[in-house]
């Protein structure tokens, strides 16, 4: 049960990092893609990434 929970959260972390990398690359190449909504979503992703990273002792 604990293993499944950890596996789920680590999978979520990897997915969030991938999404964040895609967003940052897209905005770097085409800044007009950044909207207030997409930025707010990215900030939420970054907060969750920080939360999960801290939980598992992964340094950013």
PyMOL commands that set and color helices and strands:
alter all, ss='L'
color gray80, all
select helices_A, chain A and resi 2-29+31-33+36-55
alter helices_A, ss='H'
color red, helices_A
deselect
rebuild
show_as cartoon
